[in-house]
């Protein structure tokens, strides 16, 4: 290959990489700026809603240690329920097979910490944040809810809710922020770009929907 051709290929590769990085940066700023005002760190300032949506995550990290994100979301949901900021709880997560069931684990831990099982609904098809939020609207017929997850994740969840017409807020649960984990940071940056593409370009739908289910009558 001639040197001129190599230089041209290298130049276009650099342009492509630069364009990709710019897209990631712009998507992240859009998601964060659109959502920041609706995320609360203090329960005392958090408006009351009827339903809290706890977004799923594994109970353990890849290293086999207890997952601080899981513990933080459960603790936050219990706290909000006990002080009356939410009245019902939807636990939404993945349940791909018999060996992995995020909603069941969350429900069990919530009950263990004092939340009545009758006030907990399980969404077994929350494979992605997009699925969890869209299903909350389409299946559980919610227009208003409090999302419970860590702040870094709440930006994306609130963004989805707002863009599909829901009146959502979020409570920032305790837990390690992604600054402690480079892999998680990069993953979240890319996830924010993906959700922008999903909503505005690809018009992605949840993997599973189903018949509407009332939270009150379940």
PyMOL CGO cylinders between C-alpha atoms (Angstrom):
from pymol import cmd
from pymol.cgo import CYLINDER

trace = [
    CYLINDER, 0.00, 0.00, 0.00, 1.38, 3.39, -0.99, 0.3, 1, 1, 1, 1, 1, 1,
    CYLINDER, 1.38, 3.39, -0.99, 2.33, 5.89, 1.78, 0.3, 1, 1, 1, 1, 1, 1,
    CYLINDER, 2.33, 5.89, 1.78, -0.28, 8.39, 0.54, 0.3, 1, 1, 1, 1, 1, 1,
    CYLINDER, -0.28, 8.39, 0.54, -3.04, 5.80, 0.85, 0.3, 1, 1, 1, 1, 1, 1,
    CYLINDER, -3.04, 5.80, 0.85, -1.88, 4.87, 4.35, 0.3, 1, 1, 1, 1, 1, 1,
    CYLINDER, -1.88, 4.87, 4.35, -1.92, 8.51, 5.40, 0.3, 1, 1, 1, 1, 1, 1,
    CYLINDER, -1.92, 8.51, 5.40, -5.42, 8.94, 3.99, 0.3, 1, 1, 1, 1, 1, 1,
    CYLINDER, -5.42, 8.94, 3.99, -6.71, 5.87, 5.84, 0.3, 1, 1, 1, 1, 1, 1,
    CYLINDER, -6.71, 5.87, 5.84, -5.09, 7.01, 9.08, 0.3, 1, 1, 1, 1, 1, 1,
    CYLINDER, -5.09, 7.01, 9.08, -6.58, 10.47, 8.67, 0.3, 1, 1, 1, 1, 1, 1,
    CYLINDER, -6.58, 10.47, 8.67, -10.10, 9.14, 8.11, 0.3, 1, 1, 1, 1, 1, 1,
    CYLINDER, -10.10, 9.14, 8.11, -9.74, 6.76, 11.03, 0.3, 1, 1, 1, 1, 1, 1,
    CYLINDER, -9.74, 6.76, 11.03, -8.79, 9.64, 13.29, 0.3, 1, 1, 1, 1, 1, 1,
    CYLINDER, -8.79, 9.64, 13.29, -11.70, 11.69, 11.98, 0.3, 1, 1, 1, 1, 1, 1,
    CYLINDER, -11.70, 11.69, 11.98, -14.05, 8.78, 12.64, 0.3, 1, 1, 1, 1, 1, 1,
    CYLINDER, -14.05, 8.78, 12.64, -12.75, 8.27, 16.17, 0.3, 1, 1, 1, 1, 1, 1,
    CYLINDER, -12.75, 8.27, 16.17, -12.99, 12.00, 16.87, 0.3, 1, 1, 1, 1, 1, 1,
    CYLINDER, -12.99, 12.00, 16.87, -16.56, 12.12, 15.57, 0.3, 1, 1, 1, 1, 1, 1,
    CYLINDER, -16.56, 12.12, 15.57, -17.50, 9.12, 17.70, 0.3, 1, 1, 1, 1, 1, 1,
    CYLINDER, -17.50, 9.12, 17.70, -16.02, 10.70, 20.82, 0.3, 1, 1, 1, 1, 1, 1,
    CYLINDER, -16.02, 10.70, 20.82, -17.87, 13.93, 20.08, 0.3, 1, 1, 1, 1, 1, 1,
    CYLINDER, -17.87, 13.93, 20.08, -21.17, 12.03, 19.79, 0.3, 1, 1, 1, 1, 1, 1,
    CYLINDER, -21.17, 12.03, 19.79, -20.55, 10.35, 23.16, 0.3, 1, 1, 1, 1, 1, 1,
    CYLINDER, -20.55, 10.35, 23.16, -19.72, 13.68, 24.78, 0.3, 1, 1, 1, 1, 1, 1,
    CYLINDER, -19.72, 13.68, 24.78, -22.76, 15.47, 23.36, 0.3, 1, 1, 1, 1, 1, 1,
    CYLINDER, -22.76, 15.47, 23.36, -25.13, 12.61, 24.25, 0.3, 1, 1, 1, 1, 1, 1,
    CYLINDER, -25.13, 12.61, 24.25, -23.83, 12.53, 27.81, 0.3, 1, 1, 1, 1, 1, 1,
    CYLINDER, -23.83, 12.53, 27.81, -24.19, 16.28, 28.28, 0.3, 1, 1, 1, 1, 1, 1,
    CYLINDER, -24.19, 16.28, 28.28, -27.74, 16.15, 26.88, 0.3, 1, 1, 1, 1, 1, 1,
    CYLINDER, -27.74, 16.15, 26.88, -28.79, 13.28, 29.14, 0.3, 1, 1, 1, 1, 1, 1,
    CYLINDER, -28.79, 13.28, 29.14, -27.28, 14.84, 32.27, 0.3, 1, 1, 1, 1, 1, 1,
    CYLINDER, -27.28, 14.84, 32.27, -28.48, 18.40, 31.62, 0.3, 1, 1, 1, 1, 1, 1,
    CYLINDER, -28.48, 18.40, 31.62, -32.00, 17.20, 30.83, 0.3, 1, 1, 1, 1, 1, 1,
    CYLINDER, -32.00, 17.20, 30.83, -32.26, 15.11, 34.00, 0.3, 1, 1, 1, 1, 1, 1,
    CYLINDER, -32.26, 15.11, 34.00, -30.26, 16.77, 36.75, 0.3, 1, 1, 1, 1, 1, 1,
    CYLINDER, -30.26, 16.77, 36.75, -33.09, 18.97, 38.08, 0.3, 1, 1, 1, 1, 1, 1,
    CYLINDER, -33.09, 18.97, 38.08, -35.28, 15.91, 38.68, 0.3, 1, 1, 1, 1, 1, 1,
    CYLINDER, -35.28, 15.91, 38.68, -32.81, 13.91, 40.79, 0.3, 1, 1, 1, 1, 1, 1,
    CYLINDER, -32.81, 13.91, 40.79, -32.89, 14.30, 44.57, 0.3, 1, 1, 1, 1, 1, 1,
    CYLINDER, -32.89, 14.30, 44.57, -30.15, 13.42, 47.03, 0.3, 1, 1, 1, 1, 1, 1,
    CYLINDER, -30.15, 13.42, 47.03, -32.20, 14.30, 50.12, 0.3, 1, 1, 1, 1, 1, 1,
    CYLINDER, -32.20, 14.30, 50.12, -35.45, 12.53, 50.98, 0.3, 1, 1, 1, 1, 1, 1,
    CYLINDER, -35.45, 12.53, 50.98, -36.68, 15.66, 52.78, 0.3, 1, 1, 1, 1, 1, 1,
    CYLINDER, -36.68, 15.66, 52.78, -36.88, 17.55, 49.47, 0.3, 1, 1, 1, 1, 1, 1,
    CYLINDER, -36.88, 17.55, 49.47, -38.25, 14.62, 47.47, 0.3, 1, 1, 1, 1, 1, 1,
    CYLINDER, -38.25, 14.62, 47.47, -41.91, 15.02, 46.39, 0.3, 1, 1, 1, 1, 1, 1,
    CYLINDER, -41.91, 15.02, 46.39, -44.27, 12.18, 47.26, 0.3, 1, 1, 1, 1, 1, 1,
    CYLINDER, -44.27, 12.18, 47.26, -45.45, 9.77, 44.56, 0.3, 1, 1, 1, 1, 1, 1,
    CYLINDER, -45.45, 9.77, 44.56, -47.58, 6.66, 44.74, 0.3, 1, 1, 1, 1, 1, 1,
    CYLINDER, -47.58, 6.66, 44.74, -45.01, 4.32, 43.19, 0.3, 1, 1, 1, 1, 1, 1,
    CYLINDER, -45.01, 4.32, 43.19, -41.27, 3.84, 43.42, 0.3, 1, 1, 1, 1, 1, 1,
    CYLINDER, -41.27, 3.84, 43.42, -39.42, 1.92, 40.70, 0.3, 1, 1, 1, 1, 1, 1,
    CYLINDER, -39.42, 1.92, 40.70, -36.30, 0.14, 41.91, 0.3, 1, 1, 1, 1, 1, 1,
    CYLINDER, -36.30, 0.14, 41.91, -34.04, -0.62, 38.96, 0.3, 1, 1, 1, 1, 1, 1,
    CYLINDER, -34.04, -0.62, 38.96, -32.39, -4.01, 39.01, 0.3, 1, 1, 1, 1, 1, 1,
    CYLINDER, -32.39, -4.01, 39.01, -28.78, -4.97, 39.49, 0.3, 1, 1, 1, 1, 1, 1,
    CYLINDER, -28.78, -4.97, 39.49, -26.94, -8.06, 40.67, 0.3, 1, 1, 1, 1, 1, 1,
    CYLINDER, -26.94, -8.06, 40.67, -26.66, -8.83, 44.35, 0.3, 1, 1, 1, 1, 1, 1,
    CYLINDER, -26.66, -8.83, 44.35, -22.94, -9.51, 43.93, 0.3, 1, 1, 1, 1, 1, 1,
    CYLINDER, -22.94, -9.51, 43.93, -20.09, -7.93, 41.99, 0.3, 1, 1, 1, 1, 1, 1,
    CYLINDER, -20.09, -7.93, 41.99, -17.95, -9.79, 39.46, 0.3, 1, 1, 1, 1, 1, 1,
    CYLINDER, -17.95, -9.79, 39.46, -15.50, -10.44, 42.27, 0.3, 1, 1, 1, 1, 1, 1,
    CYLINDER, -15.50, -10.44, 42.27, -18.20, -12.17, 44.33, 0.3, 1, 1, 1, 1, 1, 1,
    CYLINDER, -18.20, -12.17, 44.33, -18.52, -9.38, 46.89, 0.3, 1, 1, 1, 1, 1, 1,
    CYLINDER, -18.52, -9.38, 46.89, -21.85, -7.86, 48.00, 0.3, 1, 1, 1, 1, 1, 1,
    CYLINDER, -21.85, -7.86, 48.00, -22.86, -5.25, 45.43, 0.3, 1, 1, 1, 1, 1, 1,
    CYLINDER, -22.86, -5.25, 45.43, -23.09, -1.76, 47.01, 0.3, 1, 1, 1, 1, 1, 1,
    CYLINDER, -23.09, -1.76, 47.01, -25.46, -0.68, 44.24, 0.3, 1, 1, 1, 1, 1, 1,
    CYLINDER, -25.46, -0.68, 44.24, -27.95, -3.41, 45.12, 0.3, 1, 1, 1, 1, 1, 1,
    CYLINDER, -27.95, -3.41, 45.12, -27.71, -2.70, 48.86, 0.3, 1, 1, 1, 1, 1, 1,
    CYLINDER, -27.71, -2.70, 48.86, -28.04, 1.05, 48.31, 0.3, 1, 1, 1, 1, 1, 1,
    CYLINDER, -28.04, 1.05, 48.31, -31.16, 0.76, 46.13, 0.3, 1, 1, 1, 1, 1, 1,
    CYLINDER, -31.16, 0.76, 46.13, -32.87, -1.54, 48.60, 0.3, 1, 1, 1, 1, 1, 1,
    CYLINDER, -32.87, -1.54, 48.60, -31.99, 0.67, 51.55, 0.3, 1, 1, 1, 1, 1, 1,
    CYLINDER, -31.99, 0.67, 51.55, -33.26, 3.76, 49.72, 0.3, 1, 1, 1, 1, 1, 1,
    CYLINDER, -33.26, 3.76, 49.72, -36.55, 2.06, 48.75, 0.3, 1, 1, 1, 1, 1, 1,
    CYLINDER, -36.55, 2.06, 48.75, -37.17, 0.89, 52.31, 0.3, 1, 1, 1, 1, 1, 1,
    CYLINDER, -37.17, 0.89, 52.31, -36.45, 4.37, 53.65, 0.3, 1, 1, 1, 1, 1, 1,
    CYLINDER, -36.45, 4.37, 53.65, -38.79, 6.09, 51.19, 0.3, 1, 1, 1, 1, 1, 1,
    CYLINDER, -38.79, 6.09, 51.19, -41.54, 3.56, 51.87, 0.3, 1, 1, 1, 1, 1, 1,
    CYLINDER, -41.54, 3.56, 51.87, -41.26, 3.88, 55.64, 0.3, 1, 1, 1, 1, 1, 1,
    CYLINDER, -41.26, 3.88, 55.64, -41.46, 7.67, 55.63, 0.3, 1, 1, 1, 1, 1, 1,
    CYLINDER, -41.46, 7.67, 55.63, -44.37, 7.70, 53.19, 0.3, 1, 1, 1, 1, 1, 1,
    CYLINDER, -44.37, 7.70, 53.19, -42.63, 9.15, 50.15, 0.3, 1, 1, 1, 1, 1, 1,
    CYLINDER, -42.63, 9.15, 50.15, -43.83, 6.13, 48.13, 0.3, 1, 1, 1, 1, 1, 1,
    CYLINDER, -43.83, 6.13, 48.13, -46.73, 3.73, 48.76, 0.3, 1, 1, 1, 1, 1, 1,
    CYLINDER, -46.73, 3.73, 48.76, -46.02, 0.90, 46.31, 0.3, 1, 1, 1, 1, 1, 1,
    CYLINDER, -46.02, 0.90, 46.31, -42.79, -0.47, 44.91, 0.3, 1, 1, 1, 1, 1, 1,
    CYLINDER, -42.79, -0.47, 44.91, -42.05, -2.01, 41.52, 0.3, 1, 1, 1, 1, 1, 1,
    CYLINDER, -42.05, -2.01, 41.52, -38.83, -4.01, 41.38, 0.3, 1, 1, 1, 1, 1, 1,
    CYLINDER, -38.83, -4.01, 41.38, -37.75, -4.21, 37.75, 0.3, 1, 1, 1, 1, 1, 1,
    CYLINDER, -37.75, -4.21, 37.75, -34.86, -6.28, 36.50, 0.3, 1, 1, 1, 1, 1, 1,
    CYLINDER, -34.86, -6.28, 36.50, -33.65, -9.18, 34.43, 0.3, 1, 1, 1, 1, 1, 1,
    CYLINDER, -33.65, -9.18, 34.43, -34.81, -12.77, 34.83, 0.3, 1, 1, 1, 1, 1, 1,
    CYLINDER, -34.81, -12.77, 34.83, -33.15, -14.61, 31.93, 0.3, 1, 1, 1, 1, 1, 1,
    CYLINDER, -33.15, -14.61, 31.93, -33.17, -18.07, 33.55, 0.3, 1, 1, 1, 1, 1, 1,
    CYLINDER, -33.17, -18.07, 33.55, -33.73, -19.97, 36.80, 0.3, 1, 1, 1, 1, 1, 1,
    CYLINDER, -33.73, -19.97, 36.80, -30.26, -19.11, 38.11, 0.3, 1, 1, 1, 1, 1, 1,
    CYLINDER, -30.26, -19.11, 38.11, -30.58, -15.33, 37.87, 0.3, 1, 1, 1, 1, 1, 1,
    CYLINDER, -30.58, -15.33, 37.87, -33.63, -13.38, 39.04, 0.3, 1, 1, 1, 1, 1, 1,
    CYLINDER, -33.63, -13.38, 39.04, -33.09, -9.73, 39.98, 0.3, 1, 1, 1, 1, 1, 1,
    CYLINDER, -33.09, -9.73, 39.98, -36.74, -8.87, 40.82, 0.3, 1, 1, 1, 1, 1, 1,
    CYLINDER, -36.74, -8.87, 40.82, -37.08, -11.87, 43.13, 0.3, 1, 1, 1, 1, 1, 1,
    CYLINDER, -37.08, -11.87, 43.13, -33.86, -11.01, 44.98, 0.3, 1, 1, 1, 1, 1, 1,
    CYLINDER, -33.86, -11.01, 44.98, -34.99, -7.41, 45.41, 0.3, 1, 1, 1, 1, 1, 1,
    CYLINDER, -34.99, -7.41, 45.41, -38.44, -8.45, 46.60, 0.3, 1, 1, 1, 1, 1, 1,
    CYLINDER, -38.44, -8.45, 46.60, -36.98, -10.87, 49.13, 0.3, 1, 1, 1, 1, 1, 1,
    CYLINDER, -36.98, -10.87, 49.13, -34.63, -8.24, 50.54, 0.3, 1, 1, 1, 1, 1, 1,
    CYLINDER, -34.63, -8.24, 50.54, -37.35, -5.59, 50.73, 0.3, 1, 1, 1, 1, 1, 1,
    CYLINDER, -37.35, -5.59, 50.73, -39.61, -7.98, 52.66, 0.3, 1, 1, 1, 1, 1, 1,
    CYLINDER, -39.61, -7.98, 52.66, -36.73, -8.89, 54.94, 0.3, 1, 1, 1, 1, 1, 1,
    CYLINDER, -36.73, -8.89, 54.94, -36.32, -5.21, 55.73, 0.3, 1, 1, 1, 1, 1, 1,
    CYLINDER, -36.32, -5.21, 55.73, -39.96, -4.63, 56.56, 0.3, 1, 1, 1, 1, 1, 1,
    CYLINDER, -39.96, -4.63, 56.56, -41.81, -3.80, 53.34, 0.3, 1, 1, 1, 1, 1, 1,
    CYLINDER, -41.81, -3.80, 53.34, -45.04, -5.82, 53.04, 0.3, 1, 1, 1, 1, 1, 1,
    CYLINDER, -45.04, -5.82, 53.04, -45.04, -8.20, 50.09, 0.3, 1, 1, 1, 1, 1, 1,
    CYLINDER, -45.04, -8.20, 50.09, -48.52, -6.93, 49.19, 0.3, 1, 1, 1, 1, 1, 1,
    CYLINDER, -48.52, -6.93, 49.19, -47.02, -3.53, 48.33, 0.3, 1, 1, 1, 1, 1, 1,
    CYLINDER, -47.02, -3.53, 48.33, -44.34, -4.92, 46.02, 0.3, 1, 1, 1, 1, 1, 1,
    CYLINDER, -44.34, -4.92, 46.02, -44.86, -5.65, 42.33, 0.3, 1, 1, 1, 1, 1, 1,
    CYLINDER, -44.86, -5.65, 42.33, -42.32, -7.56, 40.26, 0.3, 1, 1, 1, 1, 1, 1,
    CYLINDER, -42.32, -7.56, 40.26, -41.39, -6.74, 36.69, 0.3, 1, 1, 1, 1, 1, 1,
    CYLINDER, -41.39, -6.74, 36.69, -39.43, -9.69, 35.35, 0.3, 1, 1, 1, 1, 1, 1,
    CYLINDER, -39.43, -9.69, 35.35, -38.77, -8.15, 31.91, 0.3, 1, 1, 1, 1, 1, 1,
    CYLINDER, -38.77, -8.15, 31.91, -36.63, -5.19, 32.91, 0.3, 1, 1, 1, 1, 1, 1,
    CYLINDER, -36.63, -5.19, 32.91, -33.69, -6.40, 30.83, 0.3, 1, 1, 1, 1, 1, 1,
    CYLINDER, -33.69, -6.40, 30.83, -32.48, -2.86, 30.24, 0.3, 1, 1, 1, 1, 1, 1,
    CYLINDER, -32.48, -2.86, 30.24, -33.20, 0.50, 31.82, 0.3, 1, 1, 1, 1, 1, 1,
    CYLINDER, -33.20, 0.50, 31.82, -35.15, 1.36, 28.67, 0.3, 1, 1, 1, 1, 1, 1,
    CYLINDER, -35.15, 1.36, 28.67, -37.35, -1.72, 29.16, 0.3, 1, 1, 1, 1, 1, 1,
    CYLINDER, -37.35, -1.72, 29.16, -37.96, -0.96, 32.85, 0.3, 1, 1, 1, 1, 1, 1,
    CYLINDER, -37.96, -0.96, 32.85, -39.08, 2.63, 32.26, 0.3, 1, 1, 1, 1, 1, 1,
    CYLINDER, -39.08, 2.63, 32.26, -41.11, 1.98, 29.12, 0.3, 1, 1, 1, 1, 1, 1,
    CYLINDER, -41.11, 1.98, 29.12, -42.82, -1.00, 30.73, 0.3, 1, 1, 1, 1, 1, 1,
    CYLINDER, -42.82, -1.00, 30.73, -43.66, 1.10, 33.79, 0.3, 1, 1, 1, 1, 1, 1,
    CYLINDER, -43.66, 1.10, 33.79, -45.67, 3.32, 31.47, 0.3, 1, 1, 1, 1, 1, 1,
    CYLINDER, -45.67, 3.32, 31.47, -47.06, 0.77, 29.01, 0.3, 1, 1, 1, 1, 1, 1,
    CYLINDER, -47.06, 0.77, 29.01, -47.65, -2.26, 31.26, 0.3, 1, 1, 1, 1, 1, 1,
    CYLINDER, -47.65, -2.26, 31.26, -48.06, -0.85, 34.76, 0.3, 1, 1, 1, 1, 1, 1,
    CYLINDER, -48.06, -0.85, 34.76, -49.88, 2.22, 33.43, 0.3, 1, 1, 1, 1, 1, 1,
    CYLINDER, -49.88, 2.22, 33.43, -47.78, 4.75, 35.33, 0.3, 1, 1, 1, 1, 1, 1,
    CYLINDER, -47.78, 4.75, 35.33, -47.47, 8.37, 34.34, 0.3, 1, 1, 1, 1, 1, 1,
    CYLINDER, -47.47, 8.37, 34.34, -45.82, 9.49, 37.57, 0.3, 1, 1, 1, 1, 1, 1,
    CYLINDER, -45.82, 9.49, 37.57, -43.23, 7.65, 39.63, 0.3, 1, 1, 1, 1, 1, 1,
    CYLINDER, -43.23, 7.65, 39.63, -40.03, 7.89, 41.64, 0.3, 1, 1, 1, 1, 1, 1,
    CYLINDER, -40.03, 7.89, 41.64, -37.05, 6.05, 40.17, 0.3, 1, 1, 1, 1, 1, 1,
    CYLINDER, -37.05, 6.05, 40.17, -34.66, 4.59, 42.73, 0.3, 1, 1, 1, 1, 1, 1,
    CYLINDER, -34.66, 4.59, 42.73, -31.07, 3.99, 41.68, 0.3, 1, 1, 1, 1, 1, 1,
    CYLINDER, -31.07, 3.99, 41.68, -27.63, 5.59, 42.00, 0.3, 1, 1, 1, 1, 1, 1,
    CYLINDER, -27.63, 5.59, 42.00, -27.22, 9.12, 40.64, 0.3, 1, 1, 1, 1, 1, 1,
    CYLINDER, -27.22, 9.12, 40.64, -25.01, 8.16, 37.68, 0.3, 1, 1, 1, 1, 1, 1,
    CYLINDER, -25.01, 8.16, 37.68, -27.72, 5.72, 36.52, 0.3, 1, 1, 1, 1, 1, 1,
    CYLINDER, -27.72, 5.72, 36.52, -30.63, 8.00, 37.42, 0.3, 1, 1, 1, 1, 1, 1,
    CYLINDER, -30.63, 8.00, 37.42, -29.65, 10.51, 34.71, 0.3, 1, 1, 1, 1, 1, 1,
    CYLINDER, -29.65, 10.51, 34.71, -30.35, 7.95, 32.00, 0.3, 1, 1, 1, 1, 1, 1,
    CYLINDER, -30.35, 7.95, 32.00, -33.50, 6.56, 33.61, 0.3, 1, 1, 1, 1, 1, 1,
    CYLINDER, -33.50, 6.56, 33.61, -35.04, 10.00, 34.11, 0.3, 1, 1, 1, 1, 1, 1,
    CYLINDER, -35.04, 10.00, 34.11, -34.08, 10.99, 30.56, 0.3, 1, 1, 1, 1, 1, 1,
    CYLINDER, -34.08, 10.99, 30.56, -35.96, 8.00, 29.18, 0.3, 1, 1, 1, 1, 1, 1,
    CYLINDER, -35.96, 8.00, 29.18, -39.01, 8.71, 31.31, 0.3, 1, 1, 1, 1, 1, 1,
    CYLINDER, -39.01, 8.71, 31.31, -39.18, 12.38, 30.34, 0.3, 1, 1, 1, 1, 1, 1,
    CYLINDER, -39.18, 12.38, 30.34, -38.71, 11.68, 26.64, 0.3, 1, 1, 1, 1, 1, 1,
    CYLINDER, -38.71, 11.68, 26.64, -41.59, 9.18, 26.56, 0.3, 1, 1, 1, 1, 1, 1,
    CYLINDER, -41.59, 9.18, 26.56, -43.88, 11.63, 28.37, 0.3, 1, 1, 1, 1, 1, 1,
    CYLINDER, -43.88, 11.63, 28.37, -43.74, 10.42, 31.97, 0.3, 1, 1, 1, 1, 1, 1,
    CYLINDER, -43.74, 10.42, 31.97, -43.64, 12.70, 35.00, 0.3, 1, 1, 1, 1, 1, 1,
    CYLINDER, -43.64, 12.70, 35.00, -40.71, 11.04, 36.74, 0.3, 1, 1, 1, 1, 1, 1,
    CYLINDER, -40.71, 11.04, 36.74, -38.28, 12.04, 39.45, 0.3, 1, 1, 1, 1, 1, 1,
    CYLINDER, -38.28, 12.04, 39.45, -35.42, 10.04, 40.94, 0.3, 1, 1, 1, 1, 1, 1,
    CYLINDER, -35.42, 10.04, 40.94, -33.94, 9.46, 44.36, 0.3, 1, 1, 1, 1, 1, 1,
    CYLINDER, -33.94, 9.46, 44.36, -30.17, 9.00, 44.33, 0.3, 1, 1, 1, 1, 1, 1,
    CYLINDER, -30.17, 9.00, 44.33, -29.55, 5.84, 46.32, 0.3, 1, 1, 1, 1, 1, 1,
    CYLINDER, -29.55, 5.84, 46.32, -26.28, 5.37, 48.21, 0.3, 1, 1, 1, 1, 1, 1,
    CYLINDER, -26.28, 5.37, 48.21, -23.59, 3.29, 46.55, 0.3, 1, 1, 1, 1, 1, 1,
    CYLINDER, -23.59, 3.29, 46.55, -20.28, 3.71, 44.79, 0.3, 1, 1, 1, 1, 1, 1,
    CYLINDER, -20.28, 3.71, 44.79, -20.33, 6.16, 41.89, 0.3, 1, 1, 1, 1, 1, 1,
    CYLINDER, -20.33, 6.16, 41.89, -18.63, 5.04, 38.64, 0.3, 1, 1, 1, 1, 1, 1,
    CYLINDER, -18.63, 5.04, 38.64, -15.55, 7.18, 39.33, 0.3, 1, 1, 1, 1, 1, 1,
    CYLINDER, -15.55, 7.18, 39.33, -14.37, 4.21, 41.37, 0.3, 1, 1, 1, 1, 1, 1,
    CYLINDER, -14.37, 4.21, 41.37, -14.66, 1.89, 38.37, 0.3, 1, 1, 1, 1, 1, 1,
    CYLINDER, -14.66, 1.89, 38.37, -13.32, 2.87, 34.93, 0.3, 1, 1, 1, 1, 1, 1,
    CYLINDER, -13.32, 2.87, 34.93, -15.21, 0.01, 33.27, 0.3, 1, 1, 1, 1, 1, 1,
    CYLINDER, -15.21, 0.01, 33.27, -18.51, 1.18, 34.74, 0.3, 1, 1, 1, 1, 1, 1,
    CYLINDER, -18.51, 1.18, 34.74, -17.80, 4.78, 33.76, 0.3, 1, 1, 1, 1, 1, 1,
    CYLINDER, -17.80, 4.78, 33.76, -17.17, 3.93, 30.10, 0.3, 1, 1, 1, 1, 1, 1,
    CYLINDER, -17.17, 3.93, 30.10, -20.15, 1.58, 30.06, 0.3, 1, 1, 1, 1, 1, 1,
    CYLINDER, -20.15, 1.58, 30.06, -22.45, 4.34, 31.32, 0.3, 1, 1, 1, 1, 1, 1,
    CYLINDER, -22.45, 4.34, 31.32, -21.11, 6.89, 28.82, 0.3, 1, 1, 1, 1, 1, 1,
    CYLINDER, -21.11, 6.89, 28.82, -21.86, 4.50, 25.98, 0.3, 1, 1, 1, 1, 1, 1,
    CYLINDER, -21.86, 4.50, 25.98, -25.24, 3.55, 27.46, 0.3, 1, 1, 1, 1, 1, 1,
    CYLINDER, -25.24, 3.55, 27.46, -26.28, 7.20, 27.43, 0.3, 1, 1, 1, 1, 1, 1,
    CYLINDER, -26.28, 7.20, 27.43, -25.37, 7.49, 23.76, 0.3, 1, 1, 1, 1, 1, 1,
    CYLINDER, -25.37, 7.49, 23.76, -27.23, 4.28, 23.02, 0.3, 1, 1, 1, 1, 1, 1,
    CYLINDER, -27.23, 4.28, 23.02, -30.40, 5.45, 24.73, 0.3, 1, 1, 1, 1, 1, 1,
    CYLINDER, -30.40, 5.45, 24.73, -30.39, 8.68, 22.68, 0.3, 1, 1, 1, 1, 1, 1,
    CYLINDER, -30.39, 8.68, 22.68, -30.11, 6.59, 19.52, 0.3, 1, 1, 1, 1, 1, 1,
    CYLINDER, -30.11, 6.59, 19.52, -32.75, 4.13, 20.77, 0.3, 1, 1, 1, 1, 1, 1,
    CYLINDER, -32.75, 4.13, 20.77, -35.33, 6.83, 21.41, 0.3, 1, 1, 1, 1, 1, 1,
    CYLINDER, -35.33, 6.83, 21.41, -34.74, 9.29, 18.58, 0.3, 1, 1, 1, 1, 1, 1,
    CYLINDER, -34.74, 9.29, 18.58, -33.29, 7.22, 15.76, 0.3, 1, 1, 1, 1, 1, 1,
    CYLINDER, -33.29, 7.22, 15.76, -34.03, 3.53, 16.23, 0.3, 1, 1, 1, 1, 1, 1,
    CYLINDER, -34.03, 3.53, 16.23, -37.34, 3.96, 18.11, 0.3, 1, 1, 1, 1, 1, 1,
    CYLINDER, -37.34, 3.96, 18.11, -36.52, 0.86, 20.14, 0.3, 1, 1, 1, 1, 1, 1,
    CYLINDER, -36.52, 0.86, 20.14, -39.34, -0.91, 21.99, 0.3, 1, 1, 1, 1, 1, 1,
    CYLINDER, -39.34, -0.91, 21.99, -39.05, -3.09, 25.12, 0.3, 1, 1, 1, 1, 1, 1,
    CYLINDER, -39.05, -3.09, 25.12, -38.15, -6.71, 24.49, 0.3, 1, 1, 1, 1, 1, 1,
    CYLINDER, -38.15, -6.71, 24.49, -41.46, -7.80, 26.02, 0.3, 1, 1, 1, 1, 1, 1,
    CYLINDER, -41.46, -7.80, 26.02, -44.65, -5.90, 26.70, 0.3, 1, 1, 1, 1, 1, 1,
    CYLINDER, -44.65, -5.90, 26.70, -47.95, -7.58, 27.56, 0.3, 1, 1, 1, 1, 1, 1,
    CYLINDER, -47.95, -7.58, 27.56, -51.38, -6.73, 28.84, 0.3, 1, 1, 1, 1, 1, 1,
    CYLINDER, -51.38, -6.73, 28.84, -51.69, -3.66, 31.11, 0.3, 1, 1, 1, 1, 1, 1,
    CYLINDER, -51.69, -3.66, 31.11, -51.53, -4.39, 34.83, 0.3, 1, 1, 1, 1, 1, 1,
    CYLINDER, -51.53, -4.39, 34.83, -52.75, -1.98, 37.50, 0.3, 1, 1, 1, 1, 1, 1,
    CYLINDER, -52.75, -1.98, 37.50, -50.31, -1.53, 40.34, 0.3, 1, 1, 1, 1, 1, 1,
    CYLINDER, -50.31, -1.53, 40.34, -53.19, -1.16, 42.78, 0.3, 1, 1, 1, 1, 1, 1,
    CYLINDER, -53.19, -1.16, 42.78, -55.03, -4.31, 41.73, 0.3, 1, 1, 1, 1, 1, 1,
    CYLINDER, -55.03, -4.31, 41.73, -52.09, -6.67, 41.24, 0.3, 1, 1, 1, 1, 1, 1,
]
cmd.load_cgo(trace, "trace")
